[in-house]
């Protein structure tokens, strides 16, 4: 939708898993035409973007590789990058530029598509030593055309960062809901204490299970490292609680509060931020 509304593409072809998605996407202005055959769709493409759950991407990339026109640029929108960039390198696809827009919501499907979704959002690009420099520049220009902010880094660095900032928060949210489910089984009144704070903290748990399963599996090494680091933070606050020193606990809380307000600001709205903008920091200097 952003490509079309900003006149960055003459013709957009969509590939779906279900035929009923195609007329819906055309009606909403997301694509000009569509089908179920990825090889036919890419046969005349200048740019191909993969936007499936991440564990499907390697097989899809291998399948379409023989049908890609010379000079066609390929990118993706997956949440982990090491696996897909490695496959692209093994196939000799120098025009593959890994991508990950840090925008979206827990909602799934074309019904929730927004042309302004990328405006102001960080958009990670993850070339390797085998990636063509001109392809990286062209994708970065396209990202800027969408209103996003391209940030170029290695696939490995990307996966380490998002394990802490995106994947671990989802895991913690899901774990919290599992804990409360157990408590509700033990004490039915637990549900009466589930208010807006819990709802906001666990929002991402409503995301697509298939997508998040693939993220966990594909980035499991970095996610395990992030989980271990979080364990150290939990041990720190546990020690403070055991001592029961109010001033030390307040200092610990204040440090977290200050950093969050540096990043996101301190004036929450009554209805919360627009969908797709919940995870956009105001500043990323750190």
ABEGO torsion letter per residue (X at the ends): XAAAAAGABABBBBBBABAAAAAAAAAAGABABBBABAAAAAAABABBBBABBAAAAAAAAAAAAAABBBGBBBBBABABAAAAAAAAAAAGBAABBBBBBBBEBABBEAAABBAAAABGBBBBBBBBAABBAAAAAAAAAAAAAAGBBBBBBBAAAAAAAAAAAAAAAAAAAAAAAAAAAAAAAABAAAAAABBAAAAAAAAAAABBAAAAAAAAAAAAAAAAAAAAAAAAAAAAAAAAAAAGBAAAAAAAAAAAAAAAAAAAEABBBAAEBBBGAAABBABAAX
